[in-house]
Amino acid sequence: MLNAICLPLGMTRQDVVKMDELVKERIRLPKGGTLYRQGDAAEAVYGLRSGSLKTQIEDANGQVQITGFLLPGEVLGLDGLMSEQQVSHAIALEDTEVCIIRLDEMDQLAPQIPSLQRQLRRLMSKEIGRSHQLLLALGSLRSEQRLAAFLLNLSQRLQVLGYSPYEFILRMSREEIGNFLGLTLETVSRLFSRFAREGLIRVQQREVQLLDMTGLQALSGTDCN
């Protein structure tokens, strides 16, 4: 599972074999199942093997903000390492399988694999970049820009995983997309209908086909990588 994450970043096959020694645990979550909760001890990082997850934070009043959607091959749990507590909830959007990499095991292996430290720094940097993108979307982009950028970002991430960048199924609901982007459910539904009328996309329930990538890129007005 880790090959697709590590090899392109300069880790040797020997290092990947050592990394695989860490992946001793796998768990399966049903749709709606919780991988970890906000405030839990952060004792591991998690590699998403199949399925999809969302992360969300919740304040004392029960107000929820979705902070990300995770796809196969992506890693989560890094944001809890500093405080040694999970700073969000991680919830399965569908039946999902996750590999668990215990931190104490990683600490034992790190001296043997110098490239492991570089990989962790890169993943942490990517996590910060995602947070910056969310702040940009919530702070300065118009509603149609937010949704266009969201669809393009999903497309690019799926392409990296070897899936079609043009046709995919949204595992998250429109309400969840709206929460993530700071938009109401009504606004998200209206924008999907508008994009379809303008020939940018084709939508059938949760199945989405991107028809005009250039148009979506122009509409987003931002770098979606």
Disulfide bonds with the S-S distance in Angstrom:
none
